[in-house]
Amino acid sequence: MSNRSTRIRLATVAAAATITVAALAGCSSTPASGNGSGSASCEPSKGKVTLQYWNTVNGMDQVVDVWNKSHPNIQVQVKNISNDQYGTLGNALKAGKAPELSQVGYDELPDLRTQDAFVDASACKAAVAAKSKFVPWTWSQTSFGGTGVFAYPQDTGPMAMYVRTDIFAKYGLDIPKTWDEYAADAQKLHAADPNLTITYFDPNNAEWFNGLLWQNGADMYSYSGGKWHVTVDNDKGKQVADYWQKLISQKLVRTDLASGSTPANAAFEQGQLATYLGAAWGYSGFRDNNPDLAGKWSIVQLPTWGSNPASGDWGGSSVAFMKGNKHLYESVEFNTWLNTDPEALALENKLGGLYPAALAGSKLPALSQGVPYYNNEKIFDVFAESSKNIDTSFTWGPTQKTVNLALQDAMAKATAGNGTLSDALGAAQATALKSMKDLDISAVAGK
């Protein structure tokens, strides 16, 4: 995650629990420095235990209330850290005051791993057995090379396009199916109404842009021969960057809005934006923040690059066992319930928009029914199809947070007229190589 602390917590992210895919290579495939704490004892604690669980999900306190009412000897206290998720968690780790459990985005797991932030829960039989309860590729994100249990998957974020169908109908436009059609519609909409743009480009949201790179097969990293191969600045990535640079230069998309912000919600409310390129978790954000737009939205697959049906993923979170955890047995009990129990999963979807990584999620009635806000369309069928078209070999690097910050800084400069988005990819690549070198992680440019 996520990468979600910069937003009004539209929710987290999701992947269809029905897909079976090859294990994601990401952080799980590589022996980066800092392997997390060794496997700890899994003896039950004596007497009543209180666990700290930090997260960024709306309504999570209500989910935890359900657990607390039926587990008087294992109580859980919730802390929402959405204002500064990783800053808060990082400071707690440095002070030796980390919570027992914390939400951690998949793309942040490698970074925190280098900081020895996790404890291995594999001494708990229930933790090892939990593997069978999750979509395989999500489990591989959390286990680091198939060894250890450092976190449970919670959700992922298959992307799709949210469409204001009333706006497209007003101007007699078909909903675009390719990126070429999308650009053409952007021109037509803005020509018809100077106050209307097809969407916005948020230069301070590297995670969102990474999802678009992911869709086009713009692999940023690979690992072989005992070293990282850094390919952030690649031809597929430049194709995506040049595409958006052209839209920005022609002022066909806005660059002054941040995902989930009050100004962005207002722009949608006022009909100034015709589409939103987002993940499954975004569905609850529009429902909760723009209730007056009910019935005006439809959700369809992302525009494609030609005939390639590939999609992208934006975000995804785990619930990690944090370093210093002295109540591992109880943490496993709660974490298992939180991320596999049908009642918990249903509440998390309803209140926080989570689209579960657990296999049980595919059986939730809420994910097979129409959603009233979206004209009773079965929107989760769209996200399920998107999930099937995600390349699960896409890999996160061990210094992803640092790279994302560099990418955002360069994208912000580009949208202000200083350089281009393609230049931003080059800056991110240079940062990736330097940051790994600084940590004595073997890395080279190119495959």
ROVOTOR-505488 format. One record per residue (C-alpha): residue number from 0; residue in three letters; x, y, z. Coordinates in Angstrom, 1 decimal, decimal comma, padded with zeros to 4 digits, always signed. Layout:
! ROVOTOR-505488
n:res:X:Y:Z
NUM:ala:X:Y:Z .
...
END
This chain:
! ROVOTOR-505488
n:res:X:Y:Z
0:met:+000,0:+000,0:+000,0 .
1:ser:-000,4:+001,3:-000,7 .
2:asn:+000,1:+003,7:-000,6 .
3:arg:-003,1:+005,1:+000,8 .
4:ser:-002,1:+007,5:+003,5 .
5:thr:-002,2:+010,3:+000,9 .
6:arg:-005,9:+009,8:+000,3 .
7:ile:-009,1:+010,0:+002,4 .
8:arg:-008,9:+006,3:+002,7 .
9:leu:-011,2:+005,4:-000,2 .
10:ala:-010,4:+001,9:+001,2 .
11:thr:-007,6:-000,5:+000,5 .
12:val:-007,3:-002,7:-002,5 .
13:ala:-008,3:-005,9:-003,9 .
14:ala:-007,9:-008,9:-006,1 .
15:ala:-010,4:-011,4:-007,2 .
16:ala:-010,2:-014,3:-004,9 .
17:thr:-011,1:-016,6:-007,7 .
18:ile:-007,8:-016,3:-009,7 .
19:thr:-005,1:-018,9:-009,5 .
20:val:-001,8:-017,5:-010,8 .
21:ala:+001,9:-018,0:-010,6 .
22:ala:+003,6:-016,7:-007,5 .
23:leu:+004,6:-013,1:-007,7 .
24:ala:+008,3:-012,6:-008,0 .
25:gly:+008,4:-009,3:-006,0 .
26:cys:+009,9:-009,2:-002,6 .
27:ser:+009,3:-012,8:-002,0 .
28:ser:+011,9:-014,0:-004,4 .
29:thr:+015,0:-012,2:-003,3 .
30:pro:+017,4:-012,4:-000,4 .
31:ala:+017,7:-008,6:+000,3 .
32:ser:+019,6:-007,5:+003,3 .
33:gly:+017,6:-007,6:+006,5 .
34:asn:+015,5:-010,8:+006,7 .
35:gly:+013,2:-010,0:+009,4 .
36:ser:+013,4:-011,4:+012,9 .
37:gly:+013,7:-015,2:+013,3 .
38:ser:+010,8:-017,4:+014,1 .
39:ala:+009,5:-016,5:+017,5 .
40:ser:+007,8:-018,6:+020,2 .
41:cys:+004,2:-019,5:+019,7 .
42:glu:+003,2:-020,3:+023,2 .
43:pro:-000,1:-018,9:+024,3 .
44:ser:+000,1:-016,0:+026,8 .
45:lys:-001,2:-016,5:+030,3 .
46:gly:-004,2:-014,3:+031,2 .
47:lys:-005,8:-011,5:+029,2 .
48:val:-003,9:-010,1:+026,2 .
49:thr:-004,3:-006,7:+024,5 .
50:leu:-003,0:-006,4:+021,0 .
51:gln:-002,3:-003,2:+019,0 .
52:tyr:-003,4:-003,2:+015,4 .
53:trp:-002,5:-000,2:+013,2 .
54:asn:-004,2:+000,4:+009,9 .
55:thr:-005,7:+002,9:+007,5 .
56:val:-009,1:+001,3:+006,8 .
57:asn:-012,3:+003,2:+007,3 .
58:gly:-014,6:+001,2:+009,7 .
59:met:-011,9:-001,2:+010,9 .
60:asp:-012,8:-000,3:+014,5 .
61:gln:-016,3:-001,7:+013,9 .
62:val:-014,8:-004,9:+012,5 .
63:val:-012,5:-005,3:+015,5 .
64:asp:-015,5:-004,7:+017,9 .
65:val:-017,0:-007,9:+016,6 .
66:trp:-013,9:-009,8:+017,5 .
67:asn:-013,6:-008,1:+020,9 .
68:lys:-017,1:-009,0:+021,9 .
69:ser:-016,5:-012,7:+021,4 .
70:his:-012,8:-012,9:+022,6 .
71:pro:-012,6:-011,4:+026,0 .
72:asn:-009,1:-012,7:+026,6 .
73:ile:-007,7:-011,4:+023,4 .
74:gln:-008,6:-007,8:+023,0 .
75:val:-007,5:-005,7:+020,1 .
76:gln:-007,0:-001,9:+020,1 .
77:val:-007,2:-000,2:+016,7 .
78:lys:-005,2:+002,9:+015,7 .
79:asn:-005,8:+004,6:+012,4 .
80:ile:-002,5:+005,9:+011,0 .
81:ser:-003,7:+007,0:+007,6 .
82:asn:-002,4:+010,5:+008,0 .
83:asp:+001,2:+009,3:+007,9 .
84:gln:+001,2:+005,5:+007,7 .
85:tyr:+004,8:+004,7:+007,1 .
86:gly:+006,2:+007,6:+009,0 .
87:thr:+004,3:+006,6:+012,1 .
88:leu:+005,2:+003,0:+011,7 .
89:gly:+008,9:+003,8:+011,0 .
90:asn:+009,1:+006,0:+014,1 .
91:ala:+007,6:+003,3:+016,3 .
92:leu:+010,0:+000,7:+015,0 .
93:lys:+013,0:+003,0:+015,7 .
94:ala:+011,7:+003,5:+019,2 .
95:gly:+011,1:-000,2:+019,8 .
96:lys:+007,3:+000,5:+020,2 .
97:ala:+005,8:-001,1:+017,1 .
98:pro:+002,4:-002,6:+017,4 .
99:glu:+001,9:-006,4:+017,3 .
100:leu:+000,2:-006,1:+013,9 .
101:ser:+000,2:-003,4:+011,2 .
102:gln:-001,2:-002,9:+007,8 .
103:val:+001,6:-002,8:+005,3 .
104:gly:+001,3:-002,4:+001,5 .
105:tyr:+002,8:-005,1:-000,7 .
106:asp:+005,1:-002,6:-002,3 .
107:glu:+006,4:-001,5:+001,1 .
108:leu:+007,1:-005,0:+002,4 .
109:pro:+010,6:-005,2:+000,8 .
110:asp:+011,5:-001,8:+002,1 .
111:leu:+010,5:-002,6:+005,7 .
112:arg:+012,2:-006,0:+005,4 .
113:thr:+015,5:-004,3:+004,9 .
114:gln:+014,8:-002,6:+008,2 .
115:asp:+014,3:-005,9:+010,0 .
116:ala:+010,7:-004,8:+010,8 .
117:phe:+009,0:-008,2:+010,9 .
118:val:+008,9:-011,3:+013,0 .
119:asp:+008,5:-014,8:+011,6 .
120:ala:+005,2:-016,4:+012,8 .
121:ser:+005,9:-019,8:+011,2 .
122:ala:+006,4:-021,3:+014,7 .
123:cys:+002,6:-021,1:+014,9 .
124:lys:+001,0:-024,1:+013,0 .
125:ala:-002,1:-022,0:+012,3 .
126:ala:+000,1:-019,4:+010,6 .
127:val:+001,7:-021,9:+008,3 .
128:ala:-001,7:-023,5:+007,6 .
129:ala:-003,2:-020,2:+006,6 .
130:lys:-001,4:-020,3:+003,3 .
131:ser:-004,2:-022,5:+001,8 .
132:lys:-006,7:-019,8:+002,6 .
133:phe:-005,4:-017,1:+000,3 .
134:val:-005,0:-016,5:-003,4 .
135:pro:-001,5:-018,0:-004,1 .
136:trp:+000,2:-014,9:-005,5 .
137:thr:-000,9:-012,8:-002,6 .
138:trp:+000,6:-015,2:-000,1 .
139:ser:+003,9:-015,2:-002,1 .
140:gln:+004,1:-011,5:-001,6 .
141:thr:+004,3:-011,9:+002,2 .
142:ser:+006,5:-015,0:+002,7 .
143:phe:+009,9:-013,9:+001,2 .
144:gly:+011,0:-016,7:-001,0 .
145:gly:+008,5:-019,3:+000,4 .
146:thr:+010,2:-019,2:+003,8 .
147:gly:+008,6:-017,8:+006,9 .
148:val:+005,2:-016,2:+007,6 .
149:phe:+005,8:-012,5:+008,1 .
150:ala:+002,3:-011,2:+007,2 .
151:tyr:-001,1:-012,3:+005,9 .
152:pro:-002,4:-010,9:+002,7 .
153:gln:-005,4:-008,7:+003,1 .
154:asp:-006,4:-007,3:-000,3 .
155:thr:-005,2:-006,2:-003,7 .
156:gly:-006,2:-003,6:-006,2 .
157:pro:-007,2:-004,6:-009,7 .
158:met:-007,7:-001,4:-011,7 .
159:ala:-010,7:-000,4:-013,8 .
160:met:-012,2:+002,8:-015,3 .
161:tyr:-015,0:+004,6:-013,5 .
162:val:-017,1:+006,3:-016,1 .
163:arg:-019,7:+009,2:-015,8 .
164:thr:-022,0:+007,6:-018,3 .
165:asp:-024,3:+010,7:-018,3 .
166:ile:-021,4:+012,9:-019,5 .
167:phe:-020,4:+010,6:-022,3 .
168:ala:-024,1:+010,3:-023,4 .
169:lys:-024,5:+014,1:-023,3 .
170:tyr:-021,7:+014,5:-025,9 .
171:gly:-022,6:+011,4:-027,9 .
172:leu:-019,4:+009,6:-027,2 .
173:asp:-018,9:+005,9:-026,8 .
174:ile:-017,0:+004,7:-023,8 .
175:pro:-013,3:+004,3:-024,9 .
176:lys:-011,9:+000,8:-025,0 .
177:thr:-008,3:+001,6:-026,0 .
178:trp:-006,0:+004,3:-024,9 .
179:asp:-006,0:+005,8:-028,4 .
180:glu:-009,8:+006,2:-028,1 .
181:tyr:-009,4:+007,6:-024,6 .
182:ala:-007,1:+010,3:-025,9 .
183:ala:-009,5:+011,1:-028,7 .
184:asp:-012,4:+011,4:-026,3 .
185:ala:-010,3:+013,6:-024,1 .
186:gln:-009,9:+016,1:-026,9 .
187:lys:-013,6:+016,0:-027,8 .
188:leu:-014,8:+016,5:-024,2 .
189:his:-012,5:+019,4:-023,5 .
190:ala:-013,4:+021,0:-026,8 .
191:ala:-017,1:+020,8:-026,0 .
192:asp:-016,6:+022,2:-022,5 .
193:pro:-013,4:+023,9:-021,5 .
194:asn:-014,3:+023,2:-017,8 .
195:leu:-014,4:+019,5:-018,5 .
196:thr:-011,5:+017,1:-018,7 .
197:ile:-011,6:+013,4:-019,0 .
198:thr:-009,6:+012,8:-015,8 .
199:tyr:-006,7:+014,1:-013,7 .
200:phe:-003,1:+013,1:-013,4 .
201:asp:-001,9:+013,1:-009,8 .
202:pro:+001,9:+013,7:-009,9 .
203:asn:+002,2:+012,9:-006,2 .
204:asn:+000,9:+009,4:-006,5 .
205:ala:+003,6:+007,1:-007,7 .
206:glu:+001,6:+004,0:-006,7 .
207:trp:-001,2:+004,9:-009,1 .
208:phe:+001,3:+005,6:-011,9 .
209:asn:+003,0:+002,3:-011,2 .
210:gly:-000,3:+000,6:-011,8 .
211:leu:-000,5:+002,1:-015,3 .
212:leu:+003,1:+001,0:-015,9 .
213:trp:+002,2:-002,5:-014,7 .
214:gln:-000,7:-002,7:-017,1 .
215:asn:+001,7:-002,1:-020,1 .
216:gly:+004,2:-004,7:-019,0 .
217:ala:+006,7:-002,1:-017,9 .
218:asp:+008,7:-004,3:-015,6 .
219:met:+010,7:-002,2:-013,1 .
220:tyr:+012,8:-005,0:-011,6 .
221:ser:+013,9:-008,6:-011,8 .
222:tyr:+016,2:-010,7:-009,7 .
223:ser:+018,7:-013,3:-011,0 .
224:gly:+022,3:-014,2:-010,7 .
225:gly:+022,4:-013,0:-007,1 .
226:lys:+021,6:-009,4:-008,0 .
227:trp:+018,8:-007,0:-008,8 .
228:his:+018,3:-005,9:-012,4 .
229:val:+016,8:-002,4:-012,4 .
230:thr:+014,7:-001,5:-015,5 .
231:val:+012,5:+001,3:-014,3 .
232:asp:+013,5:+003,4:-017,3 .
233:asn:+012,3:+001,1:-020,1 .
234:asp:+010,5:+001,4:-023,5 .
235:lys:+007,2:+000,2:-022,2 .
236:gly:+007,3:+002,7:-019,3 .
237:lys:+008,3:+005,5:-021,7 .
238:gln:+005,3:+004,6:-023,8 .
239:val:+003,0:+005,2:-020,8 .
240:ala:+004,9:+008,3:-019,8 .
241:asp:+004,9:+009,9:-023,2 .
242:tyr:+001,2:+009,2:-023,6 .
243:trp:+000,3:+011,1:-020,4 .
244:gln:+002,9:+013,8:-021,1 .
245:lys:+001,0:+014,5:-024,3 .
246:leu:-002,3:+014,8:-022,6 .
247:ile:-000,8:+017,0:-019,9 .
248:ser:+000,9:+019,3:-022,5 .
249:gln:-002,3:+019,7:-024,4 .
250:lys:-004,1:+020,5:-021,1 .
251:leu:-006,5:+017,6:-021,7 .
252:val:-006,1:+016,3:-018,1 .
253:arg:-005,8:+018,2:-014,8 .
254:thr:-002,7:+018,0:-012,7 .
255:asp:-003,9:+020,0:-009,7 .
256:leu:-005,9:+017,3:-007,9 .
257:ala:-004,9:+014,6:-005,5 .
258:ser:-006,6:+011,2:-005,3 .
259:gly:-009,3:+011,2:-002,6 .
260:ser:-008,9:+014,9:-001,8 .
261:thr:-011,7:+017,3:-001,1 .
262:pro:-011,0:+019,3:-004,3 .
263:ala:-011,0:+016,1:-006,3 .
264:asn:-014,4:+015,0:-004,8 .
265:ala:-015,7:+018,5:-005,6 .
266:ala:-014,5:+018,3:-009,2 .
267:phe:-016,4:+015,0:-009,6 .
268:glu:-019,5:+016,5:-007,9 .
269:gln:-019,5:+019,5:-010,3 .
270:gly:-019,2:+017,3:-013,4 .
271:gln:-015,7:+018,6:-014,3 .
272:leu:-014,2:+015,1:-014,7 .
273:ala:-015,6:+012,3:-016,9 .
274:thr:-013,6:+009,3:-015,7 .
275:tyr:-011,5:+008,0:-012,9 .
276:leu:-008,8:+005,4:-013,3 .
277:gly:-008,8:+003,5:-010,0 .
278:ala:-008,8:+000,3:-008,2 .
279:ala:-011,5:-001,9:-006,7 .
280:trp:-011,3:-000,2:-003,3 .
281:gly:-012,3:+003,1:-004,9 .
282:tyr:-015,9:+002,1:-005,3 .
283:ser:-016,7:+002,9:-001,7 .
284:gly:-015,0:+006,3:-001,9 .
285:phe:-017,5:+007,6:-004,5 .
286:arg:-020,4:+006,0:-002,7 .
287:asp:-019,4:+007,7:+000,6 .
288:asn:-018,1:+011,1:-000,7 .
289:asn:-020,3:+011,7:-003,7 .
290:pro:-023,8:+010,3:-002,8 .
291:asp:-025,5:+012,8:-005,2 .
292:leu:-023,8:+011,1:-008,1 .
293:ala:-025,5:+007,7:-007,5 .
294:gly:-026,7:+006,1:-010,7 .
295:lys:-024,4:+008,2:-012,9 .
296:trp:-021,4:+005,9:-012,7 .
297:ser:-020,5:+002,7:-014,5 .
298:ile:-017,3:+000,7:-014,1 .
299:val:-015,6:-000,9:-017,0 .
300:gln:-012,2:-002,4:-017,9 .
301:leu:-009,2:+000,0:-018,3 .
302:pro:-008,6:+001,2:-021,8 .
303:thr:-006,1:-001,2:-023,4 .
304:trp:-002,9:-000,8:-025,4 .
305:gly:-004,2:-002,1:-028,7 .
306:ser:-005,8:-005,6:-028,4 .
307:asn:-003,8:-006,6:-025,3 .
308:pro:-006,3:-007,1:-022,5 .
309:ala:-003,7:-006,7:-019,7 .
310:ser:-004,7:-004,8:-016,6 .
311:gly:-002,8:-003,2:-013,8 .
312:asp:-002,9:-003,3:-010,0 .
313:trp:-002,9:-000,3:-007,7 .
314:gly:-002,0:-001,0:-004,2 .
315:gly:-002,6:-004,1:-002,0 .
316:ser:-002,1:-004,6:+001,6 .
317:ser:-001,0:-007,2:+004,2 .
318:val:-001,4:-007,4:+007,9 .
319:ala:+002,2:-007,9:+009,1 .
320:phe:+003,6:-009,4:+012,3 .
321:met:+005,8:-006,6:+013,6 .
322:lys:+009,2:-006,9:+015,3 .
323:gly:+009,0:-007,1:+019,1 .
324:asn:+005,7:-009,0:+019,0 .
325:lys:+005,4:-010,8:+022,4 .
326:his:+002,0:-012,3:+021,7 .
327:leu:+002,5:-014,2:+018,5 .
328:tyr:+000,0:-016,9:+019,3 .
329:glu:-002,8:-014,4:+019,9 .
330:ser:-001,7:-012,3:+016,9 .
331:val:-002,0:-015,3:+014,6 .
332:glu:-005,5:-016,0:+016,0 .
333:phe:-006,7:-012,5:+015,4 .
334:asn:-005,0:-012,1:+012,0 .
335:thr:-006,5:-015,3:+010,7 .
336:trp:-010,0:-014,3:+011,8 .
337:leu:-009,5:-010,7:+010,4 .
338:asn:-008,5:-011,9:+006,9 .
339:thr:-010,3:-015,2:+006,4 .
340:asp:-013,5:-015,2:+008,4 .
341:pro:-016,6:-014,5:+006,2 .
342:glu:-018,2:-012,1:+008,7 .
343:ala:-015,0:-010,1:+009,0 .
344:leu:-014,5:-010,0:+005,3 .
345:ala:-018,0:-008,9:+004,6 .
346:leu:-017,8:-006,0:+007,1 .
347:glu:-014,4:-004,9:+005,7 .
348:asn:-015,8:-004,8:+002,2 .
349:lys:-019,0:-003,0:+003,3 .
350:leu:-017,3:-000,4:+005,6 .
351:gly:-013,9:+000,0:+004,1 .
352:gly:-014,2:-001,2:+000,6 .
353:leu:-011,7:-004,0:+000,9 .
354:tyr:-011,7:-006,6:-001,8 .
355:pro:-010,3:-009,6:+000,0 .
356:ala:-007,3:-011,7:-000,9 .
357:ala:-008,8:-014,7:+001,0 .
358:leu:-010,3:-017,4:-001,1 .
359:ala:-013,4:-017,1:+001,0 .
360:gly:-013,9:-013,6:-000,4 .
361:ser:-015,1:-015,0:-003,7 .
362:lys:-018,1:-016,5:-001,8 .
363:leu:-019,3:-013,2:-000,2 .
364:pro:-022,8:-012,3:-001,3 .
365:ala:-021,8:-008,7:-001,6 .
366:leu:-019,3:-009,5:-004,3 .
367:ser:-021,8:-011,3:-006,5 .
368:gln:-024,7:-008,9:-006,3 .
369:gly:-025,4:-005,6:-007,9 .
370:val:-024,3:-002,4:-006,1 .
371:pro:-027,1:+000,2:-005,8 .
372:tyr:-024,9:+003,2:-006,2 .
373:tyr:-023,7:+001,9:-009,5 .
374:asn:-027,1:+001,3:-011,0 .
375:asn:-027,1:-002,2:-009,4 .
376:glu:-024,4:-003,2:-011,8 .
377:lys:-022,3:-006,2:-010,7 .
378:ile:-019,1:-004,1:-010,5 .
379:phe:-017,1:-006,8:-008,8 .
380:asp:-017,4:-008,9:-011,8 .
381:val:-015,4:-006,2:-013,6 .
382:phe:-012,7:-006,3:-011,0 .
383:ala:-012,6:-010,0:-011,1 .
384:glu:-012,0:-009,9:-014,8 .
385:ser:-009,3:-007,2:-014,3 .
386:ser:-007,6:-009,5:-011,8 .
387:lys:-007,4:-012,3:-014,3 .
388:asn:-005,6:-010,0:-016,7 .
389:ile:-002,9:-008,8:-014,2 .
390:asp:+000,7:-009,9:-014,9 .
391:thr:+001,6:-011,4:-011,5 .
392:ser:+005,3:-011,5:-012,3 .
393:phe:+005,5:-007,7:-011,8 .
394:thr:+008,2:-007,1:-009,1 .
395:trp:+008,7:-004,5:-006,4 .
396:gly:+012,2:-003,5:-005,5 .
397:pro:+013,8:-003,5:-002,0 .
398:thr:+013,9:+000,3:-001,8 .
399:gln:+010,5:+001,0:-003,4 .
400:lys:+009,5:+003,7:-001,0 .
401:thr:+012,6:+005,8:-001,8 .
402:val:+012,1:+005,2:-005,6 .
403:asn:+008,4:+006,2:-005,4 .
404:leu:+009,4:+009,5:-003,7 .
405:ala:+011,9:+010,2:-006,4 .
406:leu:+009,4:+009,4:-009,1 .
407:gln:+006,8:+011,7:-007,5 .
408:asp:+009,3:+014,5:-007,2 .
409:ala:+010,2:+014,3:-010,8 .
410:met:+006,6:+013,9:-012,0 .
411:ala:+005,7:+017,0:-010,0 .
412:lys:+008,5:+018,9:-011,8 .
413:ala:+007,3:+017,6:-015,1 .
414:thr:+003,7:+018,7:-014,6 .
415:ala:+005,1:+022,1:-013,7 .
416:gly:+007,0:+022,3:-017,0 .
417:asn:+010,4:+021,2:-015,8 .
418:gly:+011,3:+018,1:-017,7 .
419:thr:+009,0:+015,3:-018,8 .
420:leu:+007,4:+012,2:-017,4 .
421:ser:+010,0:+010,1:-019,3 .
422:asp:+012,7:+012,0:-017,5 .
423:ala:+011,0:+011,1:-014,3 .
424:leu:+011,5:+007,4:-015,1 .
425:gly:+015,2:+008,0:-015,6 .
426:ala:+015,4:+009,8:-012,2 .
427:ala:+013,6:+007,0:-010,5 .
428:gln:+015,9:+004,4:-012,0 .
429:ala:+019,0:+006,4:-010,9 .
430:thr:+017,5:+006,6:-007,4 .
431:ala:+016,8:+002,8:-007,3 .
432:leu:+020,4:+002,0:-008,2 .
433:lys:+021,9:+004,5:-005,7 .
434:ser:+019,6:+003,5:-002,9 .
435:met:+020,4:-000,2:-003,3 .
436:lys:+024,1:+000,6:-003,4 .
437:asp:+023,8:+002,6:-000,2 .
438:leu:+022,4:-000,5:+001,5 .
439:asp:+025,0:-002,8:-000,1 .
440:ile:+022,3:-004,6:-002,2 .
441:ser:+023,8:-005,9:-005,4 .
442:ala:+022,1:-004,2:-008,4 .
443:val:+022,8:-003,4:-012,0 .
444:ala:+021,0:-001,4:-014,7 .
445:gly:+019,2:-003,5:-017,3 .
446:lys:+018,2:-007,1:-017,6 .
END
